[in-house]
Amino acid sequence: MPWKEFEKHAEANSQQIYRTVIEGAPAMLWLGDAEGKCVFLNKMQREFWGVALEDIPDFDWTSSLHPDEAAQLAEPFRAAMENQTEMQVEARYRRSDGVYRILRTVAQPRFSDGGEFLGMVGVNTDVTDQRESEEQLRRAMESLSLATNASQLGWGTWDTGADIAEWDARGREILGLSPHETTVESWRQRIHPEDGDAVRSELETCVESDRTFDVVYRVLHPDGKVIRVHGTGILHKTPEGLRGTGLVRDVTEQAREEEFQKLAIRELNHRIKNLLALVNSLVSQTNATGDAADYKATLQGRLRALAATVGISAYGPSSSADLEELVEAVLGPYSLDRPDSIRISGPAARLPERYARIVGLALHELATNAVKYGALSSAEGHVDLSWTHASENGSDRIRIVWSETGGPIVEAPSRKGFGSRLLQDLVAMEADAQSELRFISTGVRYSLDLPIESPPSAPAREQIAEQKEA
């Protein structure tokens, strides 16, 4: 229809066209008078409230308001009517089936040709589904935030085409980004130069193979701190570039622990080899030409002494042993009948594990020989075991002295057995250790000079004690 014909038709039928458009509009339209009462509701609004056209003059729309929101809506409605201004508000209204729905009201004042205020005209939009979706999204985001915080994860989204990368607070903390650094480029600049190619390769491979990405890389913080990051997420291509969503986790400590475990395993293997070699030497050097029971007792005693040193060194930090604990563990069984037969004195000191094993075996050999042939074989005999600190060329050392008195007259043995070799030759194999064994007529005297570690602090000793009790 030509425009002129349309205009002529519209002018002749304007009222009919107006009614058809308003009545059939896919929105809830209404008119109110200057008192706030409804004077017109279109079809969609009447169906919502279940009001017949002829019942509109008697309908009180406020009766459908949710009781909790009647007072909340009263003030903005009163202000709009009094000031004859626009009003926008949301509230819950009871639908004809009894279900409350959230309606968003936008209303404008209407006036006569003479400027008289006639009331309000407005549209109500049902936004219930939208608000419920927003609430579900809010809860999901809250749950995600709680989960990521609990798991120390950071999360974010990025778009390379728009050069936008947005991370939550934890993500920014991990990556070393400020709240104002929201570009992909700022994120890229944090990646360690040596890891940039690996990260790019992983992302490109994931896009091509349509899988999630999983990569560990380092980031450089502005203060120079290096953080190892584990990143996972999904990517997809866009005409402008790549879009992605992912998680980041600080695995710096985990990486250190893994490296420490690898080192500990290598050290454990080394220690086991050394221990087995020492056990083999104990077995092969123990004299088996005598009585079988004596051979068994001698070998078991040496193995117990070795076990005592290993057990004690396992408690101390850095694979070291407390010297006083070591002495008490090895010599305790030899002074049960006469507690004062072995007199011990010396300051707090720790021995590296390799020295602790030698000292433990040496003390066992000395005590065993003292019980059989020396001071501990006599009721009047005593052993004085003492140690002192010394400093030599900037290195802390300790000198251990074993001195027997009151026992039988001592004579040097005619041959050198395993005990003597242990007390002299094996110690000599340690470059930093020195020993001297003397057979004086009044009793055996043995001295051992070793490097030591700094004495543990009081809290460290308490921790060692707690570990032993556990």
LUMTORPA-632570 format. One record per residue (C-alpha): residue in three letters; z negated, x negated, y. Coordinates in Angstrom, 2 decimals. Example, Ala and Ser with C-alpha at 12.3 -4.5 7.8 and 13.67 -1.06 7.14 Angstrom:
pt residu ALA&z -7.80&x -12.30&y -4.50
pt residu SER&z -7.14&x -13.67&y -1.06
***
This chain:
pt residu MET&z 0.00&x 0.00&y 0.00
pt residu PRO&z 0.98&x -1.48&y 3.42
pt residu TRP&z -1.97&x -2.39&y 5.66
pt residu LYS&z -1.20&x 0.33&y 8.21
pt residu GLU&z -1.20&x 2.97&y 5.51
pt residu PHE&z -4.50&x 1.56&y 4.15
pt residu GLU&z -6.14&x 1.64&y 7.58
pt residu LYS&z -4.97&x 5.23&y 8.12
pt residu HIS&z -6.36&x 6.24&y 4.71
pt residu ALA&z -9.64&x 4.41&y 5.32
pt residu GLU&z -10.14&x 6.08&y 8.69
pt residu ALA&z -9.55&x 9.52&y 7.23
pt residu ASN&z -11.76&x 8.90&y 4.21
pt residu SER&z -14.33&x 6.41&y 5.54
pt residu GLN&z -17.35&x 8.44&y 4.47
pt residu GLN&z -16.04&x 8.85&y 0.95
pt residu ILE&z -15.18&x 5.15&y 0.65
pt residu TYR&z -18.62&x 4.18&y 2.00
pt residu ARG&z -20.41&x 6.40&y -0.49
pt residu THR&z -18.31&x 5.18&y -3.41
pt residu VAL&z -18.93&x 1.52&y -2.59
pt residu ILE&z -22.67&x 1.93&y -1.98
pt residu GLU&z -23.28&x 4.22&y -4.93
pt residu GLY&z -21.35&x 2.10&y -7.41
pt residu ALA&z -22.44&x -1.33&y -6.15
pt residu PRO&z -23.78&x -3.64&y -8.91
pt residu ALA&z -26.97&x -4.15&y -6.92
pt residu MET&z -30.04&x -2.10&y -6.02
pt residu LEU&z -29.50&x -0.85&y -2.45
pt residu TRP&z -31.91&x 1.25&y -0.40
pt residu LEU&z -32.59&x 2.68&y 3.04
pt residu GLY&z -36.04&x 3.23&y 4.53
pt residu ASP&z -37.11&x 5.12&y 7.62
pt residu ALA&z -39.30&x 3.92&y 10.49
pt residu GLU&z -42.39&x 4.95&y 8.50
pt residu GLY&z -41.43&x 2.86&y 5.48
pt residu LYS&z -40.47&x 5.76&y 3.22
pt residu CYS&z -37.30&x 5.80&y 1.14
pt residu VAL&z -34.47&x 7.93&y 2.49
pt residu PHE&z -31.77&x 6.66&y 0.14
pt residu LEU&z -31.52&x 4.81&y -3.17
pt residu ASN&z -28.18&x 4.00&y -4.76
pt residu LYS&z -27.49&x 4.70&y -8.41
pt residu MET&z -28.65&x 1.33&y -9.73
pt residu GLN&z -31.94&x 1.52&y -7.80
pt residu ARG&z -32.56&x 5.15&y -8.88
pt residu GLU&z -32.01&x 4.19&y -12.52
pt residu PHE&z -34.45&x 1.30&y -12.19
pt residu TRP&z -37.23&x 3.56&y -10.93
pt residu GLY&z -36.10&x 6.68&y -12.83
pt residu VAL&z -35.81&x 8.78&y -9.67
pt residu ALA&z -33.40&x 11.69&y -9.29
pt residu LEU&z -31.33&x 11.90&y -6.12
pt residu GLU&z -33.08&x 15.08&y -4.98
pt residu ASP&z -36.55&x 13.54&y -5.55
pt residu ILE&z -36.06&x 10.58&y -3.21
pt residu PRO&z -37.84&x 12.18&y -0.18
pt residu ASP&z -41.02&x 12.59&y -2.24
pt residu PHE&z -40.85&x 9.22&y -4.03
pt residu ASP&z -43.54&x 6.63&y -3.16
pt residu TRP&z -42.03&x 3.26&y -4.02
pt residu THR&z -45.38&x 1.47&y -3.55
pt residu SER&z -46.71&x 3.27&y -6.65
pt residu SER&z -44.45&x 1.10&y -8.82
pt residu LEU&z -45.89&x -2.17&y -7.49
pt residu HIS&z -47.97&x -4.27&y -9.85
pt residu PRO&z -51.67&x -3.80&y -8.95
pt residu ASP&z -52.12&x -7.54&y -8.49
pt residu GLU&z -49.33&x -7.74&y -5.90
pt residu ALA&z -49.72&x -4.60&y -3.80
pt residu ALA&z -51.95&x -6.35&y -1.27
pt residu GLN&z -49.74&x -9.46&y -1.34
pt residu LEU&z -46.66&x -7.47&y -0.33
pt residu ALA&z -48.42&x -5.30&y 2.27
pt residu GLU&z -48.67&x -8.00&y 4.96
pt residu PRO&z -45.03&x -9.23&y 5.05
pt residu PHE&z -43.80&x -5.60&y 4.91
pt residu ARG&z -46.11&x -4.57&y 7.76
pt residu ALA&z -45.04&x -7.57&y 9.87
pt residu ALA&z -41.33&x -6.87&y 9.31
pt residu MET&z -41.72&x -3.21&y 10.28
pt residu GLU&z -43.88&x -3.97&y 13.30
pt residu ASN&z -41.73&x -6.81&y 14.59
pt residu GLN&z -38.47&x -5.23&y 13.41
pt residu THR&z -37.37&x -8.46&y 11.74
pt residu GLU&z -35.79&x -9.60&y 8.50
pt residu MET&z -37.94&x -9.69&y 5.38
pt residu GLN&z -37.59&x -11.67&y 2.14
pt residu VAL&z -40.20&x -11.26&y -0.57
pt residu GLU&z -40.64&x -11.18&y -4.35
pt residu ALA&z -42.93&x -8.87&y -6.28
pt residu ARG&z -43.31&x -7.19&y -9.66
pt residu TYR&z -42.26&x -3.54&y -9.92
pt residu ARG&z -42.66&x -1.14&y -12.82
pt residu ARG&z -39.35&x -0.07&y -14.24
pt residu SER&z -38.75&x 3.44&y -15.55
pt residu ASP&z -39.51&x 2.24&y -19.11
pt residu GLY&z -42.91&x 0.90&y -18.00
pt residu VAL&z -41.90&x -2.77&y -18.04
pt residu TYR&z -42.65&x -4.84&y -14.95
pt residu ARG&z -39.74&x -6.79&y -13.51
pt residu ILE&z -39.62&x -9.27&y -10.65
pt residu LEU&z -37.47&x -8.00&y -7.77
pt residu ARG&z -36.38&x -10.16&y -4.88
pt residu THR&z -36.10&x -8.05&y -1.73
pt residu VAL&z -33.95&x -8.99&y 1.24
pt residu ALA&z -34.13&x -6.43&y 4.08
pt residu GLN&z -32.80&x -6.14&y 7.62
pt residu PRO&z -33.89&x -3.80&y 10.42
pt residu ARG&z -31.41&x -1.05&y 11.38
pt residu PHE&z -31.02&x 0.55&y 14.78
pt residu SER&z -29.27&x 3.56&y 16.33
pt residu ASP&z -26.46&x 3.16&y 18.83
pt residu GLY&z -29.10&x 3.54&y 21.51
pt residu GLY&z -31.23&x 0.72&y 20.09
pt residu GLU&z -33.87&x 2.88&y 18.45
pt residu PHE&z -35.48&x 1.34&y 15.34
pt residu LEU&z -34.54&x 3.52&y 12.38
pt residu GLY&z -36.15&x 1.56&y 9.55
pt residu MET&z -34.99&x -1.07&y 7.07
pt residu VAL&z -31.95&x -1.46&y 4.86
pt residu GLY&z -32.17&x -3.79&y 1.92
pt residu VAL&z -31.10&x -4.99&y -1.48
pt residu ASN&z -33.32&x -5.65&y -4.50
pt residu THR&z -32.23&x -8.22&y -7.07
pt residu ASP&z -33.83&x -8.49&y -10.50
pt residu VAL&z -34.74&x -12.19&y -10.81
pt residu THR&z -37.06&x -11.85&y -13.80
pt residu ASP&z -34.84&x -13.75&y -16.23
pt residu GLN&z -34.25&x -16.47&y -13.66
pt residu ARG&z -37.97&x -16.88&y -12.94
pt residu GLU&z -38.82&x -16.88&y -16.64
pt residu SER&z -36.20&x -19.56&y -17.23
pt residu GLU&z -37.63&x -21.56&y -14.35
pt residu GLU&z -41.13&x -21.18&y -15.80
pt residu GLN&z -39.93&x -22.26&y -19.24
pt residu LEU&z -38.23&x -25.26&y -17.65
pt residu ARG&z -41.39&x -26.07&y -15.69
pt residu ARG&z -43.49&x -25.91&y -18.86
pt residu ALA&z -40.96&x -28.00&y -20.74
pt residu MET&z -40.97&x -30.59&y -17.98
pt residu GLU&z -44.77&x -30.54&y -17.93
pt residu SER&z -44.89&x -31.01&y -21.70
pt residu LEU&z -42.34&x -33.80&y -21.45
pt residu SER&z -44.38&x -35.45&y -18.73
pt residu LEU&z -47.57&x -35.20&y -20.80
pt residu ALA&z -45.79&x -36.52&y -23.89
pt residu THR&z -44.17&x -39.43&y -22.07
pt residu ASN&z -47.42&x -40.32&y -20.31
pt residu ALA&z -49.34&x -40.23&y -23.59
pt residu SER&z -46.72&x -42.39&y -25.30
pt residu GLN&z -46.32&x -44.68&y -22.27
pt residu LEU&z -42.66&x -43.66&y -21.99
pt residu GLY&z -40.60&x -43.33&y -18.85
pt residu TRP&z -37.55&x -41.09&y -18.64
pt residu GLY&z -34.64&x -40.63&y -16.30
pt residu THR&z -31.06&x -39.48&y -15.74
pt residu TRP&z -28.12&x -41.30&y -14.23
pt residu ASP&z -24.53&x -40.74&y -13.16
pt residu THR&z -22.37&x -43.83&y -12.66
pt residu GLY&z -19.67&x -41.84&y -10.86
pt residu ALA&z -22.10&x -40.67&y -8.19
pt residu ASP&z -24.13&x -43.92&y -8.39
pt residu ILE&z -27.35&x -41.96&y -8.92
pt residu ALA&z -30.20&x -43.00&y -11.23
pt residu GLU&z -33.43&x -41.03&y -11.04
pt residu TRP&z -36.53&x -42.04&y -13.00
pt residu ASP&z -40.00&x -40.57&y -13.25
pt residu ALA&z -43.01&x -42.53&y -12.00
pt residu ARG&z -43.59&x -44.26&y -15.34
pt residu GLY&z -39.90&x -45.15&y -15.65
pt residu ARG&z -39.89&x -46.69&y -12.17
pt residu GLU&z -43.03&x -48.65&y -13.01
pt residu ILE&z -41.48&x -50.07&y -16.18
pt residu LEU&z -38.17&x -50.94&y -14.51
pt residu GLY&z -39.76&x -52.28&y -11.33
pt residu LEU&z -38.05&x -49.72&y -9.07
pt residu SER&z -39.44&x -48.21&y -5.88
pt residu PRO&z -39.19&x -44.43&y -5.24
pt residu HIS&z -36.36&x -45.16&y -2.78
pt residu GLU&z -34.26&x -47.08&y -5.30
pt residu THR&z -32.29&x -44.23&y -6.85
pt residu THR&z -28.90&x -45.80&y -7.52
pt residu VAL&z -27.36&x -47.03&y -10.75
pt residu GLU&z -26.71&x -50.35&y -9.03
pt residu SER&z -30.41&x -50.86&y -8.22
pt residu TRP&z -31.18&x -50.33&y -11.91
pt residu ARG&z -28.45&x -52.77&y -12.96
pt residu GLN&z -29.83&x -55.41&y -10.62
pt residu ARG&z -33.18&x -55.26&y -12.44
pt residu ILE&z -31.60&x -56.12&y -15.82
pt residu HIS&z -32.03&x -59.78&y -16.74
pt residu PRO&z -28.71&x -61.65&y -16.23
pt residu GLU&z -28.79&x -62.92&y -19.81
pt residu ASP&z -29.11&x -59.35&y -21.17
pt residu GLY&z -26.57&x -57.56&y -18.98
pt residu ASP&z -23.61&x -58.03&y -21.35
pt residu ALA&z -25.63&x -56.81&y -24.35
pt residu VAL&z -26.68&x -53.64&y -22.51
pt residu ARG&z -23.13&x -52.88&y -21.36
pt residu SER&z -21.76&x -53.50&y -24.85
pt residu GLU&z -24.32&x -51.14&y -26.41
pt residu LEU&z -23.57&x -48.36&y -23.90
pt residu GLU&z -19.80&x -48.70&y -24.37
pt residu THR&z -20.13&x -48.68&y -28.16
pt residu CYS&z -22.30&x -45.55&y -28.03
pt residu VAL&z -19.75&x -43.68&y -25.91
pt residu GLU&z -16.90&x -44.64&y -28.24
pt residu SER&z -18.80&x -43.75&y -31.42
pt residu ASP&z -20.54&x -40.68&y -29.96
pt residu ARG&z -24.06&x -41.78&y -30.89
pt residu THR&z -27.34&x -42.35&y -29.09
pt residu PHE&z -27.90&x -45.76&y -27.60
pt residu ASP&z -30.78&x -47.99&y -28.64
pt residu VAL&z -31.21&x -51.35&y -26.95
pt residu VAL&z -33.94&x -53.83&y -26.06
pt residu TYR&z -33.49&x -55.82&y -22.88
pt residu ARG&z -35.45&x -57.62&y -20.20
pt residu VAL&z -35.90&x -56.54&y -16.60
pt residu LEU&z -36.91&x -58.69&y -13.65
pt residu HIS&z -39.46&x -57.15&y -11.30
pt residu PRO&z -39.38&x -58.00&y -7.59
pt residu ASP&z -42.53&x -60.11&y -8.04
pt residu GLY&z -40.78&x -62.24&y -10.68
pt residu LYS&z -42.52&x -60.63&y -13.64
pt residu VAL&z -40.35&x -60.27&y -16.75
pt residu ILE&z -40.76&x -57.08&y -18.79
pt residu ARG&z -39.15&x -56.39&y -22.16
pt residu VAL&z -37.85&x -52.81&y -22.29
pt residu HIS&z -36.78&x -50.61&y -25.20
pt residu GLY&z -34.24&x -48.04&y -23.99
pt residu THR&z -32.91&x -45.03&y -25.92
pt residu GLY&z -30.88&x -42.00&y -24.89
pt residu ILE&z -27.57&x -40.15&y -24.88
pt residu LEU&z -24.38&x -40.67&y -22.88
pt residu HIS&z -21.19&x -38.74&y -22.26
pt residu LYS&z -18.04&x -39.45&y -20.32
pt residu THR&z -17.00&x -37.64&y -17.16
pt residu PRO&z -13.80&x -38.03&y -15.13
pt residu GLU&z -15.81&x -40.09&y -12.65
pt residu GLY&z -17.77&x -42.27&y -15.09
pt residu LEU&z -20.78&x -41.89&y -17.37
pt residu ARG&z -23.73&x -39.54&y -17.33
pt residu GLY&z -26.83&x -40.15&y -19.37
pt residu THR&z -30.41&x -39.20&y -20.08
pt residu GLY&z -32.81&x -41.64&y -21.64
pt residu LEU&z -36.26&x -43.01&y -22.26
pt residu VAL&z -37.66&x -46.47&y -21.55
pt residu ARG&z -40.76&x -48.09&y -23.01
pt residu ASP&z -42.51&x -51.33&y -22.13
pt residu VAL&z -42.51&x -53.35&y -25.37
pt residu THR&z -43.55&x -56.67&y -23.83
pt residu GLU&z -46.88&x -56.79&y -25.65
pt residu GLN&z -45.30&x -55.53&y -28.86
pt residu ALA&z -42.72&x -58.33&y -28.69
pt residu ARG&z -45.50&x -60.85&y -28.14
pt residu GLU&z -47.42&x -59.45&y -31.09
pt residu GLU&z -44.33&x -59.68&y -33.28
pt residu GLU&z -43.79&x -63.30&y -32.25
pt residu PHE&z -47.46&x -64.01&y -32.89
pt residu GLN&z -47.24&x -62.40&y -36.33
pt residu LYS&z -44.22&x -64.53&y -37.20
pt residu LEU&z -46.09&x -67.60&y -36.04
pt residu ALA&z -49.20&x -66.51&y -37.94
pt residu ILE&z -47.19&x -66.01&y -41.13
pt residu ARG&z -45.65&x -69.47&y -40.79
pt residu GLU&z -49.10&x -70.92&y -40.14
pt residu LEU&z -50.55&x -69.00&y -43.09
pt residu ASN&z -47.85&x -70.35&y -45.39
pt residu HIS&z -48.59&x -73.84&y -44.15
pt residu ARG&z -52.32&x -73.38&y -44.67
pt residu ILE&z -51.83&x -71.97&y -48.17
pt residu LYS&z -49.69&x -74.96&y -49.14
pt residu ASN&z -52.32&x -77.35&y -47.81
pt residu LEU&z -55.10&x -75.41&y -49.52
pt residu LEU&z -53.29&x -75.39&y -52.86
pt residu ALA&z -52.65&x -79.11&y -52.54
pt residu LEU&z -56.35&x -79.67&y -51.88
pt residu VAL&z -57.36&x -77.48&y -54.85
pt residu ASN&z -54.94&x -79.39&y -57.05
pt residu SER&z -56.53&x -82.64&y -55.89
pt residu LEU&z -60.01&x -81.26&y -56.61
pt residu VAL&z -59.03&x -80.31&y -60.15
pt residu SER&z -57.18&x -83.52&y -60.95
pt residu GLN&z -59.81&x -85.83&y -59.47
pt residu THR&z -62.86&x -84.15&y -60.98
pt residu ASN&z -64.02&x -86.31&y -63.89
pt residu ALA&z -63.31&x -84.44&y -67.13
pt residu THR&z -64.43&x -87.22&y -69.50
pt residu GLY&z -68.03&x -86.05&y -69.65
pt residu ASP&z -69.68&x -82.84&y -70.74
pt residu ALA&z -67.51&x -79.70&y -70.35
pt residu ALA&z -70.36&x -77.73&y -68.77
pt residu ASP&z -70.96&x -80.53&y -66.28
pt residu TYR&z -67.23&x -80.63&y -65.48
pt residu LYS&z -67.21&x -76.86&y -64.96
pt residu ALA&z -70.28&x -76.91&y -62.72
pt residu THR&z -68.91&x -79.78&y -60.64
pt residu LEU&z -65.52&x -78.15&y -60.16
pt residu GLN&z -67.02&x -74.75&y -59.37
pt residu GLY&z -69.34&x -76.31&y -56.81
pt residu ARG&z -66.47&x -78.01&y -55.04
pt residu LEU&z -64.40&x -74.81&y -55.05
pt residu ARG&z -67.35&x -72.85&y -53.63
pt residu ALA&z -67.70&x -75.38&y -50.83
pt residu LEU&z -63.99&x -75.10&y -50.11
pt residu ALA&z -64.22&x -71.29&y -50.12
pt residu ALA&z -67.15&x -71.41&y -47.69
pt residu THR&z -65.15&x -73.45&y -45.18
pt residu VAL&z -62.12&x -71.16&y -45.48
pt residu GLY&z -64.26&x -68.04&y -45.05
pt residu ILE&z -66.04&x -69.32&y -41.99
pt residu SER&z -62.91&x -70.64&y -40.29
pt residu ALA&z -61.27&x -67.25&y -40.74
pt residu TYR&z -63.82&x -65.66&y -38.40
pt residu GLY&z -63.46&x -68.04&y -35.50
pt residu PRO&z -60.75&x -67.89&y -32.82
pt residu SER&z -57.77&x -70.24&y -33.05
pt residu SER&z -58.47&x -71.00&y -36.75
pt residu SER&z -61.67&x -72.90&y -36.11
pt residu ALA&z -65.17&x -72.85&y -37.58
pt residu ASP&z -68.64&x -72.94&y -36.07
pt residu LEU&z -70.21&x -76.20&y -37.28
pt residu GLU&z -73.75&x -74.86&y -37.63
pt residu GLU&z -72.56&x -71.88&y -39.68
pt residu LEU&z -70.51&x -74.19&y -41.85
pt residu VAL&z -73.50&x -76.47&y -42.49
pt residu GLU&z -75.77&x -73.55&y -43.37
pt residu ALA&z -73.17&x -72.01&y -45.70
pt residu VAL&z -72.58&x -75.25&y -47.62
pt residu LEU&z -76.10&x -76.73&y -47.68
pt residu GLY&z -78.16&x -73.55&y -47.89
pt residu PRO&z -78.18&x -73.42&y -51.73
pt residu TYR&z -79.48&x -77.02&y -51.91
pt residu SER&z -82.67&x -76.33&y -49.95
pt residu LEU&z -83.83&x -73.05&y -51.48
pt residu ASP&z -86.82&x -74.65&y -53.25
pt residu ARG&z -87.74&x -76.90&y -50.31
pt residu PRO&z -86.48&x -75.41&y -47.02
pt residu ASP&z -87.61&x -78.51&y -45.11
pt residu SER&z -85.81&x -80.95&y -47.41
pt residu ILE&z -82.66&x -80.83&y -45.25
pt residu ARG&z -83.32&x -81.13&y -41.52
pt residu ILE&z -80.44&x -80.04&y -39.29
pt residu SER&z -80.00&x -80.64&y -35.55
pt residu GLY&z -77.11&x -80.61&y -33.10
pt residu PRO&z -75.47&x -78.71&y -30.21
pt residu ALA&z -73.03&x -75.80&y -30.55
pt residu ALA&z -69.61&x -77.01&y -31.67
pt residu ARG&z -66.43&x -75.72&y -33.28
pt residu LEU&z -64.20&x -77.64&y -35.65
pt residu PRO&z -60.46&x -77.12&y -36.11
pt residu GLU&z -59.85&x -75.62&y -39.53
pt residu ARG&z -58.30&x -78.74&y -41.06
pt residu TYR&z -61.45&x -80.71&y -40.19
pt residu ALA&z -63.77&x -77.87&y -41.25
pt residu ARG&z -62.41&x -78.03&y -44.80
pt residu ILE&z -62.97&x -81.78&y -44.99
pt residu VAL&z -66.48&x -81.51&y -43.52
pt residu GLY&z -67.40&x -78.69&y -45.90
pt residu LEU&z -66.26&x -80.63&y -48.95
pt residu ALA&z -67.88&x -83.82&y -47.67
pt residu LEU&z -71.24&x -82.08&y -47.18
pt residu HIS&z -70.98&x -80.58&y -50.65
pt residu GLU&z -70.29&x -83.97&y -52.22
pt residu LEU&z -73.12&x -85.60&y -50.30
pt residu ALA&z -75.56&x -82.83&y -51.23
pt residu THR&z -74.50&x -82.82&y -54.89
pt residu ASN&z -74.96&x -86.58&y -55.17
pt residu ALA&z -78.27&x -86.35&y -53.31
pt residu VAL&z -79.54&x -83.78&y -55.83
pt residu LYS&z -78.40&x -85.86&y -58.80
pt residu TYR&z -79.16&x -89.38&y -57.66
pt residu GLY&z -80.44&x -89.43&y -54.10
pt residu ALA&z -83.07&x -88.06&y -51.74
pt residu LEU&z -82.93&x -84.45&y -52.96
pt residu SER&z -83.73&x -85.56&y -56.53
pt residu SER&z -87.23&x -86.51&y -55.38
pt residu ALA&z -90.01&x -84.27&y -54.09
pt residu GLU&z -90.62&x -86.75&y -51.27
pt residu GLY&z -86.97&x -87.15&y -50.29
pt residu HIS&z -85.34&x -85.71&y -47.18
pt residu VAL&z -81.91&x -85.47&y -45.63
pt residu ASP&z -81.39&x -85.59&y -41.88
pt residu LEU&z -78.08&x -84.12&y -40.76
pt residu SER&z -77.36&x -84.39&y -37.06
pt residu TRP&z -74.39&x -84.31&y -34.73
pt residu THR&z -73.85&x -85.27&y -31.12
pt residu HIS&z -71.12&x -84.75&y -28.53
pt residu ALA&z -69.16&x -87.59&y -26.99
pt residu SER&z -66.15&x -87.92&y -24.72
pt residu GLU&z -63.48&x -90.51&y -25.37
pt residu ASN&z -60.31&x -90.89&y -23.29
pt residu GLY&z -60.70&x -87.36&y -21.96
pt residu SER&z -61.07&x -85.88&y -25.45
pt residu ASP&z -64.20&x -84.11&y -26.72
pt residu ARG&z -65.43&x -85.53&y -30.01
pt residu ILE&z -68.37&x -85.05&y -32.30
pt residu ARG&z -70.21&x -87.56&y -34.45
pt residu ILE&z -71.83&x -86.21&y -37.62
pt residu VAL&z -74.44&x -88.35&y -39.37
pt residu TRP&z -75.90&x -87.76&y -42.87
pt residu SER&z -78.98&x -89.88&y -43.57
pt residu GLU&z -81.12&x -89.84&y -46.74
pt residu THR&z -84.71&x -91.11&y -46.98
pt residu GLY&z -87.57&x -90.96&y -49.49
pt residu GLY&z -85.44&x -90.91&y -52.60
pt residu PRO&z -84.81&x -93.47&y -55.36
pt residu ILE&z -83.51&x -96.90&y -54.45
pt residu VAL&z -79.77&x -96.64&y -53.90
pt residu GLU&z -77.16&x -98.91&y -55.40
pt residu ALA&z -73.44&x -98.86&y -54.63
pt residu PRO&z -71.42&x -97.23&y -57.46
pt residu SER&z -69.31&x -99.46&y -59.68
pt residu ARG&z -66.21&x -97.30&y -59.22
pt residu LYS&z -64.87&x -94.99&y -56.54
pt residu GLY&z -64.74&x -91.38&y -57.75
pt residu PHE&z -63.26&x -88.33&y -56.08
pt residu GLY&z -66.40&x -87.82&y -54.03
pt residu SER&z -66.18&x -91.29&y -52.54
pt residu ARG&z -62.45&x -90.94&y -51.95
pt residu LEU&z -63.03&x -87.59&y -50.27
pt residu LEU&z -65.69&x -89.08&y -48.04
pt residu GLN&z -63.49&x -92.00&y -47.03
pt residu ASP&z -59.81&x -91.90&y -47.95
pt residu LEU&z -58.99&x -88.22&y -47.27
pt residu VAL&z -60.72&x -88.35&y -43.91
pt residu ALA&z -58.69&x -91.44&y -43.06
pt residu MET&z -55.51&x -89.38&y -43.53
pt residu GLU&z -56.37&x -87.48&y -40.35
pt residu ALA&z -55.20&x -89.69&y -37.51
pt residu ASP&z -58.01&x -88.58&y -35.19
pt residu ALA&z -60.84&x -88.76&y -37.74
pt residu GLN&z -63.01&x -91.75&y -38.64
pt residu SER&z -65.67&x -92.07&y -41.33
pt residu GLU&z -68.10&x -94.62&y -42.75
pt residu LEU&z -70.04&x -94.47&y -46.04
pt residu ARG&z -72.91&x -96.92&y -46.57
pt residu PHE&z -75.15&x -97.30&y -49.62
pt residu ILE&z -78.41&x -98.59&y -48.13
pt residu SER&z -81.33&x -99.18&y -50.48
pt residu THR&z -83.44&x -96.58&y -48.63
pt residu GLY&z -80.74&x -93.94&y -48.95
pt residu VAL&z -77.08&x -93.04&y -48.44
pt residu ARG&z -75.84&x -92.97&y -44.87
pt residu TYR&z -72.57&x -91.30&y -43.95
pt residu SER&z -71.02&x -90.86&y -40.51
pt residu LEU&z -67.97&x -88.85&y -39.49
pt residu ASP&z -66.28&x -88.88&y -36.08
pt residu LEU&z -63.96&x -85.92&y -35.25
pt residu PRO&z -62.28&x -84.20&y -32.28
pt residu ILE&z -63.73&x -80.76&y -31.52
pt residu GLU&z -63.03&x -77.61&y -29.53
pt residu SER&z -65.10&x -76.33&y -26.64
pt residu PRO&z -68.22&x -74.41&y -27.74
pt residu PRO&z -67.67&x -70.63&y -27.78
pt residu SER&z -69.26&x -68.49&y -25.11
pt residu ALA&z -72.09&x -66.11&y -25.95
pt residu PRO&z -69.76&x -63.05&y -26.13
pt residu ALA&z -67.44&x -64.99&y -28.45
pt residu ARG&z -70.35&x -65.80&y -30.78
pt residu GLU&z -71.40&x -62.14&y -30.79
pt residu GLN&z -67.84&x -61.11&y -31.63
pt residu ILE&z -67.73&x -63.58&y -34.52
pt residu ALA&z -71.06&x -62.21&y -35.79
pt residu GLU&z -69.76&x -58.63&y -35.59
pt residu GLN&z -66.63&x -59.60&y -37.54
pt residu LYS&z -68.74&x -61.18&y -40.26
pt residu GLU&z -71.00&x -58.13&y -40.51
pt residu ALA&z -67.94&x -55.89&y -40.78
***
